[in-house]
Amino acid sequence: MRVKLDARAVLAGIWSLAAVAAPVTAVLVLPVEARAEKAVAMPGPPCDPDNAAQVRLRLSVTGMHSGKGNVTITIYPDDADHFLDGAYKVARQILPVVLPVTEACFVLPQAGRYAVALFHDENDNGHFDTTMLGIPAEGYGFSNNPTLYLGPPDLGKVRIPVQAGDNPVSVLMKYY
């Protein structure tokens, strides 16, 4: 039997334990969506720089402290009710770490506003690992590189505009 977990409800219980020790427990929401299956890139058209109408999000991830494992990158729609809910993701890619910069290109369905969440699955177990206190044990990042305090970032802090053509976004991997 499969149980659907509400990531924010799961986090609410964990935050009470980790509030003093873990100012970045926000990324605990990532394991709920990452556990569904260990997948490769979601199928979609390849990025074509010669196609001016194509909506491309070109992501550069820096700050990884090792070349081990993979980076899981998830794109979410501009929908605060479903932000960080993997069931509503627009796209996901799981890529091997390339130092010093891991790059990805996503073709999005249309221009608009989106959000990026990612984590460094350093031990390649398909999960975003945390300590017993809920402190992130692996790197994480969001579009706009927000500072996190005791909870997930608001969609407004990580929302990015995307239009036809290339849309470069840089995300700095953070470690606790």
N, C-alpha and C positions, 0 to 999 in steps of 0.2 A: 504494500500500500504506500502510495506517495503522499506526503503531507506538504501542502503549500505553506510556506512560512512568509509572514509579513516582515520584511527586513527591519522596518522601523520599530515594530513591536519587540523583535529579538534584541535590537540595540537598546531599547529602553531598559530592559532588565540588566543588561551588561553594563550600561553606563553608570548605574547606581553603584556598582562594585568598582568601576575603574575611574570614576570622576576625579579622584585626587591624583591618581598615578598616571593617567593616560590622556593627555590633552588631544591626542589624535585618534581616539577610538572611533571616529567617524567612519573610517574605512572598513570597519567590521561588516558593513553592509555588503561589501564586495564578495565575501565568501558565499553568501546565500545564492547569488546569481552564478558564481563561478563553479559551484558544485554540480550544477545540472548535468554537465557533460564536459569532458575535455575535448574541445573541438578545434579544428583548424579554422582558417578564415571562412566566414560565411560566404556562400557563393554570390557572385555579383559581377558586373562588368569590370574589366580592368581599367585602371586610370589611363586616359588618353590625353596627353597634353595638347594634342592638335585639335581636340574637340572643345570649342569655346563654350558650347551649351552645357557640357557635362559639369556637374557640381562635385568638385573634388576637395576633400579635406586631406591635406598633406601634413602629417604629424611627425614631429621630431622629438624624441624622448632622450633626455640627457640626465646625468647624475647617478647612473647605476653604479653601485660600488663593486660589482663583479660582473664577469661575463657568463656566469652560470645561469642555467634555466631559461625561462621565457618571460616575455612581457605580454600580458593580456590587456587588450585595449577594447573598451566598449563605448559605443556612441549611443546617446539617449536623445529622444525627442524633447522638444520644449514643452514639457508637461509635468508640472510640479507634483501632481498626484501620483505619478509613476516614475519619478526620477530615482535612479538606482535600483529599479525593479527589473531584473533581467528578462522577465517575460515581455517587457515592452521595449527592449533594445532595438535600435535601428540596424546596428551592425556590430560585429565583433571580429577581431583578429587576434590570434595567439602566435607570436613571432619569437624566434630565437633572439637572445640579446646580442646586439652588435655594439661593441665599444669603439669610440666614445659616444656615438649617436645611433639609436635604433630608429629607423624610419618606417612609416607606414603610409599608405594612400588608401582612402576610402572614397568610393563613388556613392554619393547620397542621392536619395530619390528626388529631392527638390531643394531649391534655395529656402532658407529659413534660419531658425535658431536651433542649436543643438548643444549638447554637453558631452564632455569626454571624461571618462574615469578609467584609470589603469592601475595595474599592480605588477610588481616584479616577482614572479613565481620562481624564486631562486632555487628551490629544491625540486622544482618540476613535478610537484604532486597534484597539480590542478586546483589547489586551494590557496586562498589568501590566509597565511598563517598568523596567529596571534599568540601571545603568552597567556598564562592562566588568568592574568588580570585584564586581559583584553587589549593589551598594548600590541600594536602591530610588530610582528617579527620579520616582515618583508616590506620592501619599498612600495610606495603608492603615489599617485598623483592625479590631478584634475586639471581641466582646461582653466586658464587664467591663473593657475598656481596660487589658489587662495590659502590664507593662513587658517588652520583649523583649530577650533576650541570645543572640546567635549561634545562632539556630534558631527553629523554629516554636514557638508557645506550646503547652503541654500542654493537652489537652482540658479537664482539670480546672480550668484557669485561665480558660477562656472559656465553660464550661458555664453555662447559665442555666435555671432552672425556668420552665416555662410551663404555665398552667392555663386553664380555660375563661374566656372573657371577654377583656378587654383586658390585655395584658402590655406595658407601656411599657419600652423599652430605649434608652439613649442611648449612642452611640459617638462618640468624638472621633477625627477623622481626624488621623493623624500623618504627618509628613514628615521625612525624614532630612536 
